[in-house]
Amino acid sequence: MIPLDATLSDGIDQLVGVFRDPRILLGIPLALLGAVFMSFGAQYQHRGVQKVERLSGGKTTGGLSRSQLTSLLTRPSWVAGTVMLGLAIVCQLAALSVAPLILVQPLGAIALVITTVLNARVSRHKPTRQSLIAIALCVGGILVFVTIAAFFATEQVITERELLIILGILAVVVIVFGVFWILVRRRAQALFYIMAAGVIYGFVATLAKVVISRAQAGNFEWLTLLCLVALLAAVAVGAYFVQTAYSVGPPDLVIAGLTVIDPIVAVLIGLLVLGEASTAPAWALIGFVLAGAIATWGVIQLTKHHPQITADGKPKKPRVH
């Protein structure tokens, strides 16, 4: 029979996250501050996109046009939202510089709660019971994920092989979504653009973590530069999908997708490629899977029961102020 004190000792030794590096905890308030900026930025960008679409008199069925994208630069609300999202990115990068990817990235789910409240006040669409349950599933699943990650997430040295794997997968993902967009853009709904943006931004977070880690280690060479170029390209592609999602769906639905799909993709990369949970026991890995599944199911349910979405999946006409 194994002594109780030995069992407790083994259990404590496994909790390597915040116990080995207390700096990890600094990433939590930075990530939460970024979530606040993300919420307000999403609301203002959504308002700007809806205004441009209304003034142009064009219905967005195949994505925002070039003229509509240019017009966004003249909308004060969209510019203000972009500045706020820029601040959100700064906070996220600061958090990634001191904490593992699988801990920082999921905390953006808090933005969903804030955005839901803001959008309800602006659009005057009271959240339904089903949509509130869906939001609870999103946030609850992500918070469980973060709790597990806080105890088992560890920083790992990123090798060139791992970087090439990430870049290769990103290239395939962008090509697949690009081809799919060409084929279905005339009838694509909000969920497609949200999923595309969420998946791509998951790689953005990963590449940002990679570039920060290698820069901190003084290892800024051709491969790091390639990661930076890929990062900027992914940001541009993801941003287009996000702005189009704002034109066909409410902002809290867009944020729901981004704050769930984005971290799940980033965490999968952290787990499977970067080995950030290499010390986690089997029960923790099972917890990751279950929590991620719950959060994803919440997003799917929110697309079905959001008060601004009709029964056929198309957004109701927004109230632009």
Backbone hydrogen bonds in HBPLUS format (Angstrom, degrees):
<---DONOR---> <-ACCEPTOR-->    atom                        ^
c    i                          cat <-CA-CA->   ^        H-A-AA   ^      H-
h    n   atom  resd res      DA  || num        DHA   H-A  angle D-A-AA Bond
n    s   type  num  typ     dist DA aas  dist angle  dist       angle   num
A0007-THR N   A0003-PRO O   3.14 MM   4  6.49 152.3  2.22 147.3 154.9     1
A0008-LEU N   A0004-LEU O   2.97 MM   4  6.28 160.3  2.01 153.8 158.6     2
A0009-SER N   A0005-ASP O   2.98 MM   4  6.08 151.7  2.06 137.5 145.6     3
A0010-ASP N   A0006-ALA O   2.97 MM   4  6.23 156.1  2.03 146.4 152.1     4
A0011-GLY N   A0007-THR O   2.99 MM   4  6.23 154.2  2.06 145.5 152.9     5
A0012-ILE N   A0008-LEU O   2.95 MM   4  6.20 157.6  2.00 150.6 155.7     6
A0013-ASP N   A0009-SER O   3.00 MM   4  6.20 154.2  2.07 145.5 152.8     7
A0014-GLN N   A0010-ASP O   3.22 MM   4  6.47 135.1  2.44 138.5 148.8     8
A0014-GLN N   A0011-GLY O   3.21 MM   3  5.31 134.2  2.44  95.8 107.6     9
A0015-LEU N   A0012-ILE O   3.11 MM   3  5.35 139.4  2.28 103.8 114.6    10
A0016-VAL N   A0014-GLN O   2.86 MM   2  5.54 126.3  2.15 111.8  95.5    11
A0020-ARG N   A0016-VAL O   3.09 MM   4  5.20 140.3  2.25 118.4 124.6    12
A0017-GLY N   A0151-PHE O   2.91 MM 134  4.50 164.3  1.94 124.4 119.2    13
A0020-ARG N   A0017-GLY O   3.29 MM   3  5.69 137.2  2.48 106.3 115.8    14
A0021-ASP N   A0017-GLY O   3.25 MM   4  6.45 157.9  2.30 151.1 157.6    15
A0018-VAL N   A0150-ALA O   3.30 MM 132  6.36 139.5  2.47 159.4 168.6    16
A0024-ILE N   A0021-ASP O   3.07 MM   3  6.02 170.3  2.08 128.5 131.2    17
A0025-LEU N   A0022-PRO O   3.08 MM   3  5.88 149.9  2.17 121.6 126.4    18
A0026-LEU N   A0023-ARG O   2.90 MM   3  5.42 145.5  2.02 113.2 123.0    19
A0027-GLY N   A0024-ILE O   3.04 MM   3  5.59 144.1  2.17 111.5 120.8    20
A0028-ILE N   A0025-LEU O   3.18 MM   3  5.52 147.4  2.29 105.4 113.9    21
A0031-ALA N   A0027-GLY O   2.95 MM   4  6.01 153.6  2.02 143.1 150.2    22
A0032-LEU N   A0028-ILE O   2.95 MM   4  6.21 153.8  2.02 152.1 159.9    23
A0033-LEU N   A0029-PRO O   2.96 MM   4  6.12 155.5  2.02 145.2 151.0    24
A0034-GLY N   A0030-LEU O   3.04 MM   4  6.27 153.9  2.11 142.7 150.0    25
A0035-ALA N   A0031-ALA O   3.01 MM   4  6.31 140.0  2.17 138.3 149.1    26
A0036-VAL N   A0032-LEU O   3.15 MM   4  6.55 145.2  2.28 144.1 152.2    27
A0037-PHE N   A0033-LEU O   3.18 MM   4  6.56 163.6  2.20 153.1 156.0    28
A0038-MET N   A0034-GLY O   2.89 MM   4  6.09 152.0  1.97 144.8 153.5    29
A0039-SER N   A0035-ALA O   3.00 MM   4  6.21 151.3  2.08 144.2 150.6    30
A0040-PHE N   A0036-VAL O   3.25 MM   4  6.61 167.7  2.27 158.5 158.6    31
A0041-GLY N   A0037-PHE O   2.87 MM   4  5.90 158.3  1.91 148.9 156.3    32
A0042-ALA N   A0038-MET O   2.88 MM   4  5.94 155.8  1.94 146.4 152.0    33
A0043-GLN N   A0039-SER O   3.19 MM   4  6.44 156.7  2.25 144.5 150.3    34
A0044-TYR N   A0040-PHE O   3.07 MM   4  6.31 164.6  2.09 154.2 157.4    35
A0045-GLN N   A0041-GLY O   2.91 MM   4  6.03 161.0  1.94 149.9 155.8    36
A0046-HIS N   A0042-ALA O   2.91 MM   4  5.96 160.0  1.95 145.7 151.6    37
A0047-ARG N   A0043-GLN O   3.08 MM   4  6.29 155.1  2.14 141.6 148.2    38
A0048-GLY N   A0044-TYR O   3.02 MM   4  6.29 156.1  2.08 146.8 152.8    39
A0049-VAL N   A0045-GLN O   2.91 MM   4  6.19 160.7  1.95 156.5 161.1    40
A0050-GLN N   A0046-HIS O   2.98 MM   4  6.16 168.0  1.99 154.0 157.0    41
A0051-LYS N   A0047-ARG O   3.01 MM   4  6.14 153.8  2.08 144.5 151.9    42
A0052-VAL N   A0048-GLY O   2.99 MM   4  6.21 163.5  2.02 151.0 154.7    43
A0053-GLU N   A0049-VAL O   2.96 MM   4  6.14 162.7  1.99 152.1 157.2    44
A0054-ARG N   A0050-GLN O   2.99 MM   4  6.15 153.3  2.06 143.4 150.4    45
A0055-LEU N   A0051-LYS O   2.95 MM   4  6.18 164.7  1.98 154.6 158.2    46
A0056-SER N   A0052-VAL O   2.93 MM   4  6.00 153.0  2.01 148.7 155.8    47
A0057-GLY N   A0054-ARG O   3.23 MM   3  5.24 141.0  2.39  95.3 106.3    48
A0069-LEU N   A0065-SER O   2.99 MM   4  6.25 154.8  2.05 148.5 155.4    49
A0070-THR N   A0066-ARG O   2.99 MM   4  6.25 153.8  2.06 146.2 153.3    50
A0071-SER N   A0067-SER O   2.92 MM   4  6.11 151.0  2.00 141.8 150.0    51
A0072-LEU N   A0068-GLN O   3.14 MM   4  6.38 135.7  2.34 140.5 150.7    52
A0073-LEU N   A0070-THR O   3.15 MM   3  5.73 143.8  2.29 111.4 119.6    53
A0074-THR N   A0071-SER O   2.97 MM   3  5.46 157.2  2.03 113.4 120.7    54
A0075-ARG N   A0072-LEU O   3.12 MM   3  5.29 163.0  2.15 108.6 114.0    55
A0079-VAL N   A0075-ARG O   3.01 MM   4  6.29 164.2  2.03 160.0 164.9    56
A0080-ALA N   A0076-PRO O   2.86 MM   4  6.00 161.6  1.89 149.9 155.1    57
A0081-GLY N   A0077-SER O   2.94 MM   4  6.12 155.9  2.00 142.8 149.7    58
A0082-THR N   A0078-TRP O   2.88 MM   4  6.11 149.7  1.97 145.9 154.4    59
A0083-VAL N   A0079-VAL O   2.97 MM   4  6.28 154.8  2.04 150.7 156.7    60
A0084-MET N   A0080-ALA O   3.06 MM   4  6.35 158.0  2.11 147.8 153.6    61
A0085-LEU N   A0081-GLY O   2.91 MM   4  6.19 153.1  1.98 146.3 154.0    62
A0086-GLY N   A0082-THR O   2.85 MM   4  6.10 141.6  1.99 141.1 152.4    63
A0087-LEU N   A0083-VAL O   2.98 MM   4  6.38 148.5  2.08 146.0 154.0    64
A0088-ALA N   A0084-MET O   2.91 MM   4  6.24 146.3  2.02 141.9 152.1    65
A0089-ILE N   A0085-LEU O   2.95 MM   4  6.23 148.1  2.05 142.0 149.8    66
A0090-VAL N   A0086-GLY O   3.03 MM   4  6.37 153.5  2.10 145.2 152.2    67
A0091-CYS N   A0087-LEU O   3.01 MM   4  6.28 162.0  2.04 149.8 153.7    68
A0092-GLN N   A0088-ALA O   2.94 MM   4  6.16 153.6  2.01 143.9 151.8    69
A0093-LEU N   A0089-ILE O   2.83 MM   4  6.07 160.3  1.87 154.0 158.8    70
A0094-ALA N   A0090-VAL O   2.96 MM   4  6.16 156.3  2.02 148.1 154.8    71
A0095-ALA N   A0091-CYS O   2.93 MM   4  6.17 152.0  2.01 143.5 151.3    72
A0096-LEU N   A0092-GLN O   2.85 MM   4  6.13 155.0  1.91 148.8 155.9    73
A0097-SER N   A0093-LEU O   3.03 MM   4  6.22 130.3  2.28 138.0 150.3    74
A0097-SER N   A0094-ALA O   3.23 MM   3  5.17 134.4  2.45  91.7 104.0    75
A0098-VAL N   A0095-ALA O   3.17 MM   3  5.64 156.9  2.23 109.8 116.4    76
A0099-ALA N   A0095-ALA O   3.01 MM   4  6.02 131.8  2.25 149.8 163.9    77
A0103-LEU N   A0100-PRO O   3.20 MM   3  5.59 155.4  2.26 108.8 116.2    78
A0104-VAL N   A0100-PRO O   3.22 MM   4  6.48 168.4  2.24 158.9 161.4    79
A0105-GLN N   A0101-LEU O   3.09 MM   4  5.85 163.6  2.12 152.9 157.2    80
A0107-LEU N   A0104-VAL O   3.19 MM   3  5.76 144.4  2.32 115.3 124.8    81
A0108-GLY N   A0105-GLN O   3.39 MM   3  6.18 171.4  2.40 121.4 123.8    82
A0109-ALA N   A0106-PRO O   3.10 MM   3  6.05 168.6  2.12 127.3 129.1    83
A0110-ILE N   A0107-LEU O   3.21 MM   3  6.15 172.7  2.21 125.3 126.6    84
A0111-ALA N   A0108-GLY O   2.89 MM   3  5.57 150.6  1.98 116.9 124.9    85
A0112-LEU N   A0109-ALA O   2.95 MM   3  5.41 145.9  2.06 109.4 118.8    86
A0113-VAL N   A0110-ILE O   3.16 MM   3  5.56 124.2  2.49 105.9 117.5    87
A0114-ILE N   A0110-ILE O   3.39 MM   4  6.79 165.6  2.41 153.5 156.1    88
A0115-THR N   A0111-ALA O   2.83 MM   4  5.92 164.5  1.86 151.6 156.5    89
A0116-THR N   A0112-LEU O   2.93 MM   4  5.99 152.1  2.01 144.1 151.5    90
A0117-VAL N   A0113-VAL O   3.20 MM   4  6.49 158.1  2.25 148.2 152.6    91
A0118-LEU N   A0114-ILE O   3.00 MM   4  6.28 166.1  2.02 153.1 157.1    92
A0119-ASN N   A0115-THR O   2.81 MM   4  5.89 168.5  1.82 152.6 156.2    93
A0120-ALA N   A0116-THR O   3.01 MM   4  6.07 150.5  2.10 140.7 148.7    94
A0121-ARG N   A0117-VAL O   3.19 MM   4  6.44 151.6  2.27 146.2 152.7    95
A0122-VAL N   A0118-LEU O   2.99 MM   4  6.25 157.9  2.04 152.4 159.0    96
A0123-SER N   A0119-ASN O   2.82 MM   4  5.70 167.1  1.84 149.3 153.5    97
A0124-ARG N   A0120-ALA O   2.99 MM   4  5.23 129.4  2.26 121.5 133.0    98
A0132-LEU N   A0128-THR O   2.98 MM   4  6.23 153.7  2.05 150.1 157.1    99
A0133-ILE N   A0129-ARG O   3.01 MM   4  6.28 152.8  2.09 147.3 154.5   100
A0134-ALA N   A0130-GLN O   2.98 MM   4  6.22 153.3  2.05 142.7 150.2   101
A0135-ILE N   A0131-SER O   2.94 MM   4  6.18 155.2  2.00 145.5 151.7   102
A0136-ALA N   A0132-LEU O   2.93 MM   4  6.14 155.3  2.00 143.4 150.4   103
A0137-LEU N   A0133-ILE O   2.94 MM   4  6.26 148.4  2.05 145.6 154.0   104
A0138-CYS N   A0134-ALA O   3.01 MM   4  6.34 156.5  2.06 147.3 153.5   105
A0139-VAL N   A0135-ILE O   2.92 MM   4  6.18 173.6  1.93 164.0 162.1   106
A0140-GLY N   A0136-ALA O   2.76 MM   4  5.60 155.9  1.82 141.7 150.2   107
A0141-GLY N   A0137-LEU O   2.94 MM   4  5.79 162.2  1.97 140.0 145.5   108
A0142-ILE N   A0138-CYS O   3.13 MM   4  6.31 160.6  2.17 146.2 151.7   109
A0143-LEU N   A0139-VAL O   2.87 MM   4  6.04 160.1  1.91 153.2 158.8   110
A0144-VAL N   A0140-GLY O   3.04 MM   4  6.23 156.7  2.09 149.7 155.3   111
A0145-PHE N   A0141-GLY O   3.08 MM   4  6.27 153.6  2.16 140.1 147.7   112
A0146-VAL N   A0142-ILE O   2.89 MM   4  6.23 155.5  1.95 151.2 157.3   113
A0147-THR N   A0143-LEU O   2.95 MM   4  6.14 157.3  2.00 146.2 152.2   114
A0148-ILE N   A0144-VAL O   3.14 MM   4  6.41 162.6  2.17 152.3 155.3   115
A0149-ALA N   A0145-PHE O   2.97 MM   4  6.19 162.6  2.00 149.2 154.8   116
A0150-ALA N   A0146-VAL O   2.83 MM   4  5.97 147.7  1.93 151.7 159.0   117
A0151-PHE N   A0148-ILE O   3.20 MM   3  5.71 143.1  2.35 108.9 117.9   118
A0152-PHE N   A0148-ILE O   3.33 MM   4  6.57 140.2  2.50 144.4 155.5   119
A0153-ALA N   A0149-ALA O   2.76 MM   4  5.04 153.6  1.83 148.7 147.9   120
A0154-THR N   A0276-GLU O   2.91 MM 122  5.14 157.8  1.96 145.9 152.9   121
A0163-LEU N   A0159-THR O   3.17 MM   4  6.51 153.3  2.24 145.5 152.9   122
A0164-LEU N   A0160-GLU O   2.98 MM   4  6.23 161.7  2.01 153.8 157.7   123
A0165-ILE N   A0161-ARG O   3.06 MM   4  6.30 150.4  2.15 144.5 152.7   124
A0166-ILE N   A0162-GLU O   3.03 MM   4  6.29 161.5  2.07 148.8 152.9   125
A0167-LEU N   A0163-LEU O   2.96 MM   4  6.21 167.8  1.97 156.8 159.6   126
A0168-GLY N   A0164-LEU O   2.92 MM   4  5.98 154.2  1.98 142.6 150.0   127
A0169-ILE N   A0165-ILE O   2.97 MM   4  6.21 161.4  2.01 152.4 156.7   128
A0170-LEU N   A0166-ILE O   2.95 MM   4  6.15 160.1  1.99 150.4 156.4   129
A0171-ALA N   A0167-LEU O   3.01 MM   4  6.23 158.0  2.06 146.4 151.6   130
A0172-VAL N   A0168-GLY O   3.18 MM   4  6.47 158.8  2.23 146.9 151.8   131
A0173-VAL N   A0169-ILE O   2.92 MM   4  6.16 160.2  1.96 153.1 158.8   132
A0174-VAL N   A0170-LEU O   2.95 MM   4  6.17 166.3  1.97 158.7 160.8   133
A0175-ILE N   A0171-ALA O   3.12 MM   4  6.27 161.7  2.16 146.8 151.8   134
A0176-VAL N   A0172-VAL O   2.92 MM   4  6.12 164.2  1.95 153.1 157.5   135
A0177-PHE N   A0173-VAL O   2.98 MM   4  6.18 171.8  1.98 156.4 158.3   136
A0178-GLY N   A0174-VAL O   2.86 MM   4  5.89 150.7  1.94 142.6 151.8   137
A0179-VAL N   A0175-ILE O   2.92 MM   4  6.12 163.1  1.95 154.5 157.4   138
A0180-PHE N   A0176-VAL O   2.95 MM   4  6.11 162.9  1.98 148.8 154.4   139
A0181-TRP N   A0177-PHE O   2.83 MM   4  5.90 150.2  1.91 142.5 150.6   140
A0182-ILE N   A0178-GLY O   3.10 MM   4  6.35 154.9  2.17 144.7 150.5   141
A0183-LEU N   A0179-VAL O   3.12 MM   4  6.40 149.1  2.22 145.3 153.4   142
A0184-VAL N   A0180-PHE O   2.96 MM   4  6.14 151.0  2.05 151.1 158.2   143
A0185-ARG N   A0181-TRP O   2.86 MM   4  5.00 129.3  2.12 146.8 147.9   144
A0187-ARG N   A0184-VAL O   2.98 MM   3  5.63 150.9  2.07 120.7 128.9   145
A0188-ALA N   A0184-VAL O   2.81 MM   4  5.57 108.9  2.32 149.0 165.9   146
A0192-PHE N   A0189-GLN O   3.14 MM   3  5.82 132.7  2.38 115.5 125.6   147
A0194-ILE N   A0190-ALA O   2.90 MM   4  6.10 160.6  1.94 159.9 166.5   148
A0195-MET N   A0191-LEU O   2.88 MM   4  5.97 162.0  1.91 146.8 151.7   149
A0196-ALA N   A0192-PHE O   2.91 MM   4  6.10 165.1  1.93 153.6 158.0   150
A0197-ALA N   A0193-TYR O   2.94 MM   4  6.05 167.2  1.96 146.7 150.4   151
A0198-GLY N   A0194-ILE O   2.83 MM   4  5.91 160.9  1.86 148.4 154.7   152
A0199-VAL N   A0195-MET O   2.93 MM   4  6.05 166.7  1.95 153.6 156.3   153
A0200-ILE N   A0196-ALA O   3.08 MM   4  6.21 170.4  2.09 150.6 153.7   154
A0201-TYR N   A0197-ALA O   2.83 MM   4  5.90 161.2  1.86 151.5 157.4   155
A0202-GLY N   A0198-GLY O   3.01 MM   4  6.14 132.2  2.24 136.6 148.5   156
A0202-GLY N   A0199-VAL O   3.16 MM   3  5.14 131.0  2.41  93.8 107.1   157
A0203-PHE N   A0200-ILE O   3.06 MM   3  5.32 128.0  2.34 101.4 113.9   158
A0204-VAL N   A0200-ILE O   3.06 MM   4  6.46 143.9  2.19 138.4 149.4   159
A0205-ALA N   A0201-TYR O   2.98 MM   4  6.22 160.7  2.01 148.9 150.9   160
A0206-THR N   A0202-GLY O   3.24 MM   4  6.43 154.3  2.31 134.8 141.9   161
A0207-LEU N   A0203-PHE O   2.82 MM   4  6.03 167.2  1.84 156.1 158.7   162
A0208-ALA N   A0204-VAL O   2.86 MM   4  6.03 154.0  1.92 149.4 157.2   163
A0209-LYS N   A0205-ALA O   3.00 MM   4  6.23 155.7  2.06 144.4 150.4   164
A0210-VAL N   A0206-THR O   2.94 MM   4  6.25 153.7  2.01 147.0 154.9   165
A0211-VAL N   A0207-LEU O   2.87 MM   4  6.10 169.2  1.89 155.7 157.1   166
A0212-ILE N   A0208-ALA O   2.97 MM   4  6.11 164.8  1.99 150.2 154.6   167
A0213-SER N   A0209-LYS O   2.93 MM   4  6.05 164.8  1.96 148.4 153.0   168
A0214-ARG N   A0210-VAL O   2.96 MM   4  6.16 164.9  1.98 156.1 159.9   169
A0215-ALA N   A0211-VAL O   2.91 MM   4  5.98 152.5  1.98 145.3 153.4   170
A0216-GLN N   A0212-ILE O   2.89 MM   4  6.07 157.4  1.95 150.7 156.7   171
A0217-ALA N   A0213-SER O   3.11 MM   4  6.31 139.3  2.28 136.4 147.1   172
A0219-ASN N   A0214-ARG O   2.74 MM   5  4.98 159.9  1.78 164.9 158.3   173
A0218-GLY N   A0215-ALA O   3.02 MM   3  4.98 158.7  2.06 102.7 108.8   174
A0224-THR N   A0221-GLU O   3.08 MM   3  5.37 118.2  2.48 105.9 120.6   175
A0225-LEU N   A0221-GLU O   2.96 MM   4  6.22 158.2  2.01 157.2 164.4   176
A0226-LEU N   A0222-TRP O   2.88 MM   4  6.12 147.9  1.98 141.8 150.8   177
A0227-CYS N   A0223-LEU O   2.97 MM   4  6.26 150.2  2.06 141.9 149.7   178
A0228-LEU N   A0224-THR O   2.97 MM   4  6.30 148.2  2.07 144.0 152.9   179
A0229-VAL N   A0225-LEU O   2.96 MM   4  6.28 155.6  2.02 149.5 155.4   180
A0230-ALA N   A0226-LEU O   2.93 MM   4  6.15 163.1  1.96 149.8 154.5   181
A0231-LEU N   A0227-CYS O   2.81 MM   4  5.96 147.3  1.92 141.6 151.4   182
A0232-LEU N   A0228-LEU O   3.03 MM   4  6.32 159.9  2.07 149.9 153.2   183
A0233-ALA N   A0229-VAL O   2.99 MM   4  6.24 158.7  2.04 149.4 155.7   184
A0234-ALA N   A0230-ALA O   2.89 MM   4  6.03 159.3  1.93 148.4 153.9   185
A0235-VAL N   A0231-LEU O   2.94 MM   4  6.18 151.4  2.03 146.8 155.0   186
A0236-ALA N   A0232-LEU O   3.09 MM   4  6.35 156.1  2.15 145.2 150.5   187
A0237-VAL N   A0233-ALA O   3.07 MM   4  6.38 164.9  2.09 153.4 156.6   188
A0238-GLY N   A0234-ALA O   2.83 MM   4  5.88 166.7  1.85 150.4 155.1   189
A0239-ALA N   A0235-VAL O   2.83 MM   4  5.86 152.3  1.90 143.7 151.7   190
A0240-TYR N   A0236-ALA O   3.17 MM   4  6.42 151.9  2.25 143.6 149.7   191
A0241-PHE N   A0237-VAL O   3.25 MM   4  6.62 161.0  2.29 150.6 154.7   192
A0242-VAL N   A0238-GLY O   2.93 MM   4  6.20 151.8  2.02 148.5 157.0   193
A0243-GLN N   A0239-ALA O   2.94 MM   4  6.17 167.3  1.96 154.9 156.8   194
A0244-THR N   A0240-TYR O   3.04 MM   4  6.24 157.6  2.09 148.7 155.1   195
A0245-ALA N   A0241-PHE O   2.89 MM   4  6.04 148.0  2.00 140.2 149.6   196
A0246-TYR N   A0242-VAL O   2.96 MM   4  6.33 145.8  2.08 147.9 157.0   197
A0247-SER N   A0244-THR O   3.01 MM   3  5.08 129.6  2.27  95.9 109.8   198
A0248-VAL N   A0245-ALA O   3.19 MM   3  5.31 143.6  2.33 100.0 110.0   199
A0249-GLY N   A0245-ALA O   2.88 MM   4  5.74 118.1  2.27 148.7 162.9   200
A0253-LEU N   A0250-PRO O   3.17 MM   3  5.50 129.4  2.44 105.4 118.0   201
A0254-VAL N   A0250-PRO O   3.19 MM   4  6.55 155.8  2.25 150.2 157.3   202
A0255-ILE N   A0251-PRO O   2.88 MM   4  6.13 165.0  1.90 153.4 157.3   203
A0256-ALA N   A0252-ASP O   2.90 MM   4  5.94 145.7  2.02 133.3 143.0   204
A0257-GLY N   A0253-LEU O   3.13 MM   4  6.43 158.0  2.19 147.6 151.4   205
A0258-LEU N   A0254-VAL O   2.99 MM   4  6.29 165.7  2.01 153.4 157.6   206
A0259-THR N   A0255-ILE O   2.79 MM   4  5.80 166.3  1.81 153.8 157.4   207
A0260-VAL N   A0257-GLY O   3.36 MM   3  5.37 154.2  2.44  98.4 105.9   208
A0261-ILE N   A0257-GLY O   2.76 MM   4  5.57 151.7  1.84 149.3 157.5   209
A0262-ASP N   A0258-LEU O   3.14 MM   4  5.18 137.3  2.33 117.1 129.5   210
A0264-ILE N   A0260-VAL O   3.11 MM   4  6.17 154.5  2.18 144.1 151.9   211
A0265-VAL N   A0261-ILE O   2.96 MM   4  6.15 165.1  1.98 158.3 161.4   212
A0266-ALA N   A0262-ASP O   2.99 MM   4  6.22 167.8  2.01 154.7 158.6   213
A0267-VAL N   A0263-PRO O   2.69 MM   4  5.74 156.1  1.75 146.7 153.7   214
A0268-LEU N   A0264-ILE O   2.87 MM   4  6.03 155.6  1.93 144.8 151.5   215
A0269-ILE N   A0265-VAL O   3.04 MM   4  6.34 155.8  2.10 148.5 154.6   216
A0270-GLY N   A0266-ALA O   2.87 MM   4  6.15 156.3  1.93 143.2 150.7   217
A0271-LEU N   A0267-VAL O   2.71 MM   4  5.94 150.6  1.79 152.5 160.3   218
A0272-LEU N   A0268-LEU O   2.77 MM   4  5.78 170.7  1.78 152.4 155.0   219
A0273-VAL N   A0269-ILE O   2.81 MM   4  5.15 150.9  1.90 133.3 142.6   220
A0274-LEU N   A0269-ILE O   3.03 MM   5  6.44 158.6  2.07 151.1 157.3   221
A0275-GLY N   A0270-GLY O   2.87 MM   5  5.89 103.1  2.47 132.2 150.8   222
A0276-GLU N   A0270-GLY O   2.85 MM   6  5.44 169.3  1.87 148.5 149.6   223
A0278-SER N   A0275-GLY O   3.32 MM   3  5.12 146.0  2.44 114.4 108.9   224
A0280-ALA N   A0277-ALA O   3.08 MM   3  5.27 159.7  2.12 108.0 114.5   225
A0284-ALA N   A0281-PRO O   3.14 MM   3  5.47 129.3  2.41 104.5 116.9   226
A0285-LEU N   A0281-PRO O   3.31 MM   4  6.70 154.6  2.38 150.0 156.8   227
A0286-ILE N   A0282-ALA O   3.01 MM   4  6.32 156.1  2.07 152.3 159.0   228
A0287-GLY N   A0283-TRP O   2.95 MM   4  6.14 147.9  2.05 136.8 146.0   229
A0288-PHE N   A0284-ALA O   2.91 MM   4  6.26 148.0  2.01 146.1 154.3   230
A0289-VAL N   A0285-LEU O   3.13 MM   4  6.46 159.5  2.17 147.7 151.6   231
A0290-LEU N   A0286-ILE O   2.97 MM   4  6.25 169.7  1.98 157.0 159.1   232
A0291-ALA N   A0287-GLY O   2.91 MM   4  5.95 167.6  1.93 151.9 155.9   233
A0292-GLY N   A0288-PHE O   2.96 MM   4  6.04 160.4  2.00 147.7 153.5   234
A0293-ALA N   A0289-VAL O   2.94 MM   4  6.12 153.1  2.01 147.3 154.9   235
A0294-ILE N   A0290-LEU O   2.99 MM   4  6.23 157.0  2.04 150.2 155.8   236
A0295-ALA N   A0291-ALA O   3.07 MM   4  6.30 164.0  2.10 149.7 153.6   237
A0296-THR N   A0292-GLY O   2.98 MM   4  6.13 159.8  2.02 147.2 152.9   238
A0297-TRP N   A0293-ALA O   2.96 MM   4  6.10 158.3  2.01 146.4 152.4   239
A0298-GLY N   A0294-ILE O   3.03 MM   4  6.28 145.3  2.15 142.8 152.3   240
A0299-VAL N   A0295-ALA O   3.20 MM   4  6.63 147.7  2.31 144.7 151.8   241
A0300-ILE N   A0296-THR O   3.14 MM   4  6.52 162.3  2.17 152.9 156.9   242
A0301-GLN N   A0297-TRP O   2.95 MM   4  6.18 159.1  1.99 150.0 155.7   243
A0302-LEU N   A0298-GLY O   2.90 MM   4  6.08 146.9  2.01 143.8 153.3   244
A0303-THR N   A0299-VAL O   3.10 MM   4  6.43 147.6  2.20 149.0 156.3   245
A0304-LYS N   A0301-GLN O   3.07 MM   3  5.14 134.1  2.29  96.3 109.2   246
A0305-HIS N   A0301-GLN O   2.97 MM   4  6.18 145.6  2.09 149.6 159.3   247
A0306-HIS N   A0302-LEU O   2.96 MM   4  5.34 120.0  2.33 144.6 147.1   248
A0309-ILE N   A0306-HIS O   2.99 MM   3  5.36 165.3  2.01 120.6 122.8   249
A0316-LYS N   A0308-GLN O   2.77 MM   8  5.40 172.5  1.78 153.3 154.3   250
A0310-THR N   A0314-LYS O   3.03 MM   4  5.64 175.5  2.03 154.7 154.0   251
A0313-GLY N   A0310-THR O   3.02 MM   3  5.45 162.0  2.05 117.3 120.0   252
